[in-house]
Structures are given as structure tokens and as C-alpha cells.
Amino acid sequence: MRRTLDPKLDVVFTDYRELKAGRLHSTFRVLESRHHEPFDDDLELHLVELPELRDMQENERTSEGSLVGWAKFLAARTDEELAEAAEEDEMIDQAKDVLERLSDDPRARELASWREAHLALDRMQTEMGRQEARSEGLAEGRAEGRAEGIRAVIRLIEQRFGPLTAEQSAQVVSADLERVADRLLTARSFAELLAE
């Protein structure tokens, strides 16, 4: 007998476009990666991309039903946009009333302000982390590229002048590789290759 999970539904609203599909609402299910067999029909993630509202056709708005109203409510930037969303659905109108009551509460406004500040700080730290990772990646890439270049130059030198000693290899590592590569075909000896 197959045991199913308790229904698990997560809904994520974003104020940015995450997917290339250009849909307001996308549904994801957990599938086995090779055979695409669903893990469980009751395990879903729903992604609602609020910027997609602007580009929706009327038939798409109709097919999404009340989700469009809630998306308008969450995406509203002005009182007029909030009022328009509230006119379309009684539950959204009730949510608007609750939001207005919360907005009148000084403690709720203070908490909202702290939350916004925390989110801004989090976004800043995330971006700094990305920049740091890019910088580390660039530095790591340069180091790997230099190591690869050194190995290639040593192989070419050994083909030209024979096996190198550990001391000679160390000299190549600390040398200007571009200059060594330029001299590789014309130098008559290892010493001439690395001469200043």
C-alpha cells in the first residue's frame, strides 16, 4: 500500500521575473529526474511572478481566476490600485481593510519599517556576497590559468632543452611567462631563455 504525504502546498510571490516562460502562475512538482515520475501529487510549489500582470492577455486573466485579483492586491503601489483590486473580490476587500487598520497602528508601522530595513540589509549583504564570490572566482580562475600556463611552458621547455631540475622549474614559475614564451623558439639554452 502506497503511503502519501500530507498535502503540502507552498506559494511564492515575487516582485521580479524569475522564469523565462512569461506566465503569472507556474506550478512545480517533485519528479524523478530521469523518468519524470511524480513523487507525490500533493507536493507542489506555486510561483506567482507579479510583474507578469502587466503583460497578461484577457484570456489569461480569465483562466487564472481570483489569483489575478490577489496578485493585483499584492502588486498595488497606490491607494487607487488597492481600491481597484478590492472592488473585484469581497475577501480582497476584507484584506484591504485589515491592511489599513495595520497601517494605522504605530507599532505595526514600526515593525514594518524594521522589516524593510532588514530586507534591504539582507539584499545588500547578498549582493556583496555575490560580488565577493565573483572576485574570488576571478582570482581563482587567474591562478588556475597561470598554473596551467606554467605547466604548458615547462613541457615546451623540456621538449626543447630536456628535463628540468626542481631549481629550474622554480625559476620558470617565478619568471615572466610571456617573455619566456616569446624566447622559447630562439633561445639557444635554458640560461638564455631566462636571462634578464
Buried (B, 14 or more C-beta within 10 A) or exposed (E): EEEEEEEEEEEEEEEEEEEEEEBBBBEEEBEEEEEEEEEBEEBBBBBBBBBBBEEBEEEBBEEBEEBBBBBBBBBBEEEEEBEBBBEBBEEBBEBBEEBEEEEEEEEEEEEEEEEEEEEEEEEEEEEEEEEEEEEEEEEEEEEEEEEEBBEEBBEBBBEEBEEBEEEBBEBBEEBEBEEBBEEBEEBEEBEEBBEE
